Amino acid sequence: MQAIGAGAVLAVVQGIVSGLGSQSVFTFQGTNTAGAHGAFVGGSVIGGIVMALLWLWMAWKNRAGRPWARVLSTVFFGIMCLDAVLNAIGLVAAAARGDGLIIVSGVIALIEWAVGLAAIILLYRPESGQFYAAASGRGYPPAPPGYGYGYGQPGYGQAGYGQPPGFPPPGGEQPPAPYGQDPAGPPA
């Protein structure tokens, strides 16, 4: 999860550097006004903060073992891949112009992409799959002898479907209730 924290830091730094480098972008486009420049700087910084918050949210939910967070992290990484392609193109154009801050911003964005790739690789390792299975309840303990999980299993009152011999017990005793169920049965 350290990779995700590094991605959050890089997102903020990239937003700030991108905003600071915007002066040359506006000069190149011919829209070099103070209002446009200020709006771009503010938008870049806010965008970096939003990206950092997304990184931290995914770190929090993945650390909690939420399988959907692993999938959403993958979707975010796919979007980041598209952004990396655009940053690579911008990096080549900035290098042709000799624009230092835009080059630095593009390099930071590509490093952030590499950190995202490392995080995705770590999220899909076999050990991670075991962690998500255990955290989501798919790694529940085995049922006690004579009882099982699921429909039609012993303990659910369906005689003849896997019930042990002599079920129901003499005297009308009920077997212990499966995990999480009321022994008296559902309310009438």
Phi, psi and omega in degrees: 000352177294329178296323180291321176296320177296323177298322179296316179296315180297326180297318179292315180298317180296321178297319180292313181296321178298318178295318180292328180278000185290339181303316181288331177295316181290325176296318180296322182276349179083016179242046186277079174245156182296321180294316180294319180294315179297319179295321180292319179297312179299317179295322179294317180293316179296319177300319177296321179293318178297317178299318179297320179295323176295318177301313183293323178296317179293324177297317181297312184286326176291323177295331177280355176082026179279115181299327180295331180291325177294318179294315180294324175299322179293320178296315178300322178294323176299318176295321179296328177296319177296319178296323179296322177297315179295321178294323178295320177295316178296326179295319178295317180294320179293324178294324178294327179275343183076034184267102188298311184292324178292323176297315179298316179299317179294321179294318178298319179297321179290326175293320177299321177298317180296323176295320176298320177298316178298319179296318180295318178300317179293325181292336183252016174290155180303323179296324178293321178299320177295321179297314180295322179296317180291319182289332182270359177093357178286347179259040183291158183290159179294153180288153176295159181304134179089355181230153179213179179259143173106171183291137175079012180266159178305146180098357181249015172077021180249091183298141177092351180250073177083012181284145177292156179303142179083018179268139352290157183298153177299147180089001176076014179295144177262144176293160178303146181290142175299164183309131174079007179249149179286128182296337180281350180095180181290151179294144182273000000 
